[in-house]
Amino acid sequence: MASRKKKLQGLVAATITPMTEHGEINFSVIGQYVDYLVEEQGVKNIFVNGTTGEGLSLSVSERRQVAEEWMTKGRNKLDQVVIHVGALSLKESQELARHAAEIGADGIAVIAPFFLKPWNKVRAEELLDGIQEKIPTFQGLKFSDTDLLDFGQCVDQNRERQFAFLFGVDEQLLSALVMGATGAVGSTYNYLGKKTNQMLEAFERKDFSSALNHQFCIQRFINFVLKLGFGVSQTKAIMTLVSGIPMGPPRPPLQRASREFIDEAKARLESLDFLSSTDLKDRNLESCS
């Protein structure tokens, strides 16, 4: 991740790209989306055009337009906008990186080409060794694996460099905070940002019992939807449920979330008090406070 601003900290929502029923980008709701993140979830940093945003299902032109719209609607409201510029073609990544700089993005993130690729596996800690000599603007890492040994070594061996260490496994964030994570990038922060911020606040004041309770509450929901089958399509459906903002269907070849999934996810959200409903009085709510 390369950035020209202060170190990225706290929650970063991996934004969804809203679509119309015909599969075109629905730019008209992005302003409302920004307001929802800031005012309802307390999330002021975003990660645009990543996996959650279906970035690799968009054309280069569409990715540029989406980045521009988030920058425009987020001006004076969001703290940092990071644009993902990874692509199967390095030329396209370079084009998208130049565009991100031109529109004033606060940083870029990139995943390496993953179809035609080297066969050797490199651990993150090895990747960081000497990286600022190769990329002077390098500012941090989004770590989306569950290997806390590798993550811990990234933090331990780079303490003097003031990198941002952003964890990408939402249901295990508390463990990563203990290992030195400075923040997190994730899809659930679109609709569980408020609850996750409560966990971060408890951790900061060293109320580890409360922080653990918040993490367990989040895990109950994520564990439930993972068993049902959870991906980009389901994330869009849940965000629509919680925010009331229409996220639309995913781009093919992904299929929209099933009616069964939506009904079961809604019931679980209500049982955990993540979704307001007029009939909650008839339900037995689990305590997540």
C-alpha positions as CSV (number, residue, x, y, z in Angstrom):
1,M,0.0,0.0,0.0
2,A,1.4,3.4,-1.0
3,S,0.1,6.6,0.6
4,R,1.0,10.3,0.8
5,K,-0.9,11.1,4.0
6,K,-0.5,10.1,7.6
7,K,-0.6,6.5,8.6
8,L,-3.9,4.8,8.0
9,Q,-5.5,3.7,11.2
10,G,-8.8,2.3,12.5
11,L,-11.5,0.8,10.4
12,V,-11.5,0.9,6.6
13,A,-14.6,-0.2,4.8
14,A,-14.0,-2.3,1.7
15,T,-16.8,-0.6,-0.3
16,I,-19.4,-2.4,-2.4
17,T,-20.0,-1.2,-5.9
18,P,-23.8,-0.6,-6.2
19,M,-25.4,-2.0,-9.3
20,T,-28.7,-1.6,-11.1
21,E,-30.9,-4.6,-11.9
22,H,-29.3,-4.5,-15.4
23,G,-25.8,-4.8,-14.0
24,E,-24.7,-1.2,-14.6
25,I,-23.1,0.8,-11.9
26,N,-25.5,2.8,-9.8
27,F,-23.6,5.9,-9.1
28,S,-26.7,7.7,-7.7
29,V,-26.5,6.1,-4.3
30,I,-22.8,6.6,-3.5
31,G,-23.3,9.9,-1.8
32,Q,-26.0,8.3,0.5
33,Y,-23.5,5.4,1.0
34,V,-20.8,7.8,2.2
35,D,-23.2,9.5,4.7
36,Y,-24.3,6.1,6.0
37,L,-20.7,5.0,6.7
38,V,-19.8,8.2,8.4
39,E,-23.0,8.9,10.4
40,E,-24.3,5.4,11.2
41,Q,-21.2,3.2,11.3
42,G,-18.5,5.7,12.3
43,V,-16.3,4.6,9.5
44,K,-14.4,7.4,7.7
45,N,-11.8,5.4,5.7
46,I,-12.6,3.4,2.6
47,F,-11.0,0.8,0.3
48,V,-12.4,1.1,-3.3
49,N,-12.5,-1.4,-6.1
50,G,-11.2,-4.3,-4.1
51,T,-12.8,-7.8,-4.0
52,T,-15.9,-6.6,-2.2
53,G,-16.2,-3.8,-4.8
54,E,-16.0,-6.3,-7.7
55,G,-13.1,-4.4,-9.0
56,L,-11.8,-7.2,-11.3
57,S,-15.3,-7.5,-12.8
58,L,-15.3,-3.8,-13.9
59,S,-13.6,-2.4,-16.9
60,V,-10.7,0.0,-16.5
61,S,-13.0,2.8,-17.5
62,E,-15.6,1.8,-14.9
63,R,-12.9,1.5,-12.2
64,R,-11.8,5.0,-13.0
65,Q,-15.4,6.3,-12.8
66,V,-16.1,4.5,-9.5
67,A,-12.9,6.0,-8.0
68,E,-13.8,9.5,-9.1
69,E,-17.3,9.2,-7.7
70,W,-16.1,8.1,-4.3
71,M,-13.5,10.9,-4.2
72,T,-16.2,13.5,-5.2
73,K,-18.8,12.3,-2.7
74,G,-16.4,11.7,0.1
75,R,-14.7,15.1,-0.1
76,N,-14.7,16.8,3.4
77,K,-16.5,13.8,4.8
78,L,-14.0,10.9,4.6
79,D,-10.6,10.8,6.1
80,Q,-8.8,8.6,3.7
81,V,-9.7,7.0,0.3
82,V,-7.5,4.1,-0.8
83,I,-8.0,2.9,-4.4
84,H,-7.2,-0.7,-5.2
85,V,-5.4,-0.8,-8.6
86,G,-4.5,-4.4,-8.9
87,A,-5.2,-6.1,-12.2
88,L,-4.1,-9.1,-14.2
89,S,-2.1,-6.7,-16.5
90,L,0.7,-4.6,-15.0
91,K,0.0,-2.0,-17.6
92,E,-3.6,-1.6,-16.4
93,S,-2.4,-1.4,-12.8
94,Q,0.0,1.4,-13.8
95,E,-2.7,3.3,-15.6
96,L,-5.1,3.0,-12.6
97,A,-2.3,4.1,-10.2
98,R,-1.6,7.2,-12.2
99,H,-5.4,8.0,-12.3
100,A,-5.7,7.6,-8.5
101,A,-2.9,10.1,-8.1
102,E,-4.5,12.5,-10.5
103,I,-7.8,12.5,-8.7
104,G,-6.2,13.0,-5.3
105,A,-6.7,9.6,-3.7
106,D,-4.9,9.3,-0.4
107,G,-3.3,6.0,-1.3
108,I,-3.3,3.0,-3.6
109,A,-3.3,-0.7,-2.8
110,V,-2.4,-3.5,-5.2
111,I,-2.7,-7.2,-5.4
112,A,-0.1,-8.8,-7.7
113,P,-1.3,-10.6,-10.9
114,F,-2.7,-13.9,-9.8
115,F,-3.3,-15.9,-13.0
116,L,0.1,-15.9,-14.7
117,K,2.3,-15.7,-11.7
118,P,5.6,-17.0,-10.2
119,W,5.4,-20.3,-8.6
120,N,7.5,-19.4,-5.5
121,K,5.5,-18.5,-2.4
122,V,6.8,-15.5,-0.5
123,R,5.8,-14.8,3.1
124,A,4.7,-11.3,3.9
125,E,7.6,-10.7,6.3
126,E,10.0,-11.5,3.4
127,L,8.2,-9.2,1.1
128,L,8.6,-6.3,3.5
129,D,12.4,-6.7,3.8
130,G,13.9,-3.7,2.0
131,I,10.7,-2.8,0.4
132,Q,11.0,1.0,0.9
133,E,14.3,0.9,-1.1
134,K,12.2,-0.4,-4.0
135,I,9.0,1.5,-3.3
136,P,9.9,4.8,-1.5
137,T,6.2,5.6,-1.0
138,F,5.3,2.3,0.5
139,Q,3.3,2.8,3.7
140,G,1.8,-0.4,4.9
141,L,0.3,-3.8,4.4
142,K,-3.2,-5.3,4.2
143,F,-2.8,-8.8,5.6
144,S,-5.8,-11.1,4.7
145,D,-4.5,-14.4,6.0
146,T,-5.0,-16.1,9.3
147,D,-1.3,-16.8,9.8
148,L,-0.6,-14.7,12.9
149,L,3.0,-15.8,13.1
150,D,3.7,-14.2,9.7
151,F,1.7,-11.2,10.6
152,G,3.4,-10.8,14.0
153,Q,6.8,-11.0,12.3
154,C,5.8,-8.3,9.9
155,V,5.0,-6.0,12.9
156,D,8.0,-7.1,15.0
157,Q,10.6,-6.6,12.3
158,N,9.3,-3.3,11.1
159,R,8.5,-1.4,14.3
160,E,10.8,1.5,13.4
161,R,9.3,2.1,10.0
162,Q,5.8,3.3,11.2
163,F,4.0,1.1,8.6
164,A,0.2,0.7,8.7
165,F,-0.5,-2.9,9.5
166,L,-4.1,-3.5,8.4
167,F,-5.7,-6.8,9.2
168,G,-8.2,-8.3,6.7
169,V,-9.9,-11.1,8.6
170,D,-12.8,-9.4,10.2
171,E,-13.8,-12.2,12.6
172,Q,-10.3,-12.4,14.0
173,L,-9.4,-8.7,14.3
174,L,-9.0,-8.8,18.1
175,S,-6.2,-11.3,17.9
176,A,-4.5,-9.1,15.3
177,L,-4.8,-6.1,17.6
178,V,-2.9,-7.9,20.2
179,M,-0.2,-8.7,17.6
180,G,0.1,-5.0,16.7
181,A,-2.4,-4.3,14.0
182,T,-3.0,-0.6,13.5
183,G,-6.3,-1.0,11.8
184,A,-8.4,-3.2,9.5
185,V,-9.9,-3.4,6.1
186,G,-13.0,-5.5,5.7
187,S,-16.4,-5.8,4.1
188,T,-18.3,-6.2,7.4
189,Y,-17.3,-2.7,8.5
190,N,-19.9,-1.5,6.0
191,Y,-22.7,-2.7,8.3
192,L,-20.9,-3.8,11.5
193,G,-18.6,-0.8,11.7
194,K,-20.3,0.6,14.8
195,K,-20.0,-2.7,16.7
196,T,-16.4,-3.2,15.6
197,N,-15.6,0.4,16.7
198,Q,-16.9,-0.5,20.1
199,M,-14.5,-3.4,20.2
200,L,-11.6,-1.1,19.2
201,E,-12.5,1.4,21.9
202,A,-12.7,-1.3,24.5
203,F,-9.3,-2.5,23.4
204,E,-7.8,1.0,23.6
205,R,-9.0,1.5,27.2
206,K,-7.7,-2.0,28.0
207,D,-11.1,-3.4,28.8
208,F,-10.3,-6.7,27.2
209,S,-13.3,-8.5,28.6
210,S,-15.7,-6.1,26.8
211,A,-13.5,-6.2,23.6
212,L,-13.7,-10.0,23.6
213,N,-17.5,-9.9,24.1
214,H,-17.8,-7.6,21.1
215,Q,-15.6,-9.9,19.0
216,F,-17.6,-12.9,20.0
217,C,-20.8,-11.1,19.0
218,I,-19.4,-10.3,15.6
219,Q,-18.2,-13.9,15.2
220,R,-21.7,-15.3,15.9
221,F,-23.0,-13.5,12.8
222,I,-20.0,-14.2,10.6
223,N,-19.9,-17.8,11.6
224,F,-23.6,-18.1,10.8
225,V,-23.4,-16.7,7.3
226,L,-20.2,-18.5,6.4
227,K,-22.1,-21.8,7.0
228,L,-24.8,-20.6,4.6
229,G,-22.3,-19.6,2.0
230,F,-20.9,-16.1,2.2
231,G,-19.3,-13.9,-0.5
232,V,-19.7,-10.7,-2.5
233,S,-23.3,-11.5,-3.5
234,Q,-24.3,-12.1,0.1
235,T,-22.5,-9.0,1.3
236,K,-24.5,-6.9,-1.1
237,A,-27.7,-8.4,0.2
238,I,-26.8,-7.9,3.9
239,M,-25.7,-4.3,3.2
240,T,-29.1,-3.6,1.5
241,L,-30.9,-5.1,4.5
242,V,-29.0,-3.1,7.2
243,S,-28.5,0.2,5.4
244,G,-31.6,0.4,3.3
245,I,-29.5,1.5,0.4
246,P,-30.0,-0.7,-2.7
247,M,-26.7,-2.4,-3.6
248,G,-28.2,-4.4,-6.4
249,P,-27.0,-7.8,-7.8
250,P,-23.4,-8.8,-8.4
251,R,-21.9,-8.8,-11.9
252,P,-21.9,-12.2,-13.6
253,P,-20.6,-14.8,-13.3
254,L,-21.6,-14.3,-9.6
255,Q,-25.2,-15.1,-8.8
256,R,-27.4,-13.0,-6.5
257,A,-28.0,-14.1,-3.0
258,S,-30.9,-16.5,-2.6
259,R,-34.1,-15.6,-0.9
260,E,-33.4,-18.2,1.7
261,F,-30.1,-16.7,2.6
262,I,-31.6,-13.2,2.8
263,D,-34.4,-14.4,5.2
264,E,-32.0,-16.4,7.4
265,A,-29.4,-13.6,7.5
266,K,-32.2,-11.0,8.4
267,A,-33.4,-13.2,11.3
268,R,-29.9,-13.6,12.6
269,L,-29.2,-9.9,12.3
270,E,-32.4,-9.2,14.3
271,S,-31.6,-11.8,16.9
272,L,-28.2,-10.1,17.5
273,D,-29.8,-6.6,17.6
274,F,-27.8,-5.5,14.5
275,L,-31.0,-4.7,12.6
276,S,-33.9,-2.7,13.9
277,S,-37.4,-4.2,13.4
278,T,-40.9,-3.4,14.5
279,D,-41.5,-7.0,15.6
280,L,-38.4,-7.4,17.8
281,K,-40.6,-7.5,20.8
282,D,-41.6,-11.0,19.7
283,R,-38.0,-12.2,19.5
284,N,-35.5,-13.4,22.1
285,L,-32.5,-11.1,21.6
286,E,-29.1,-12.4,22.4
287,S,-27.0,-10.0,24.5
288,C,-24.3,-8.3,22.4
289,S,-23.8,-5.2,24.6
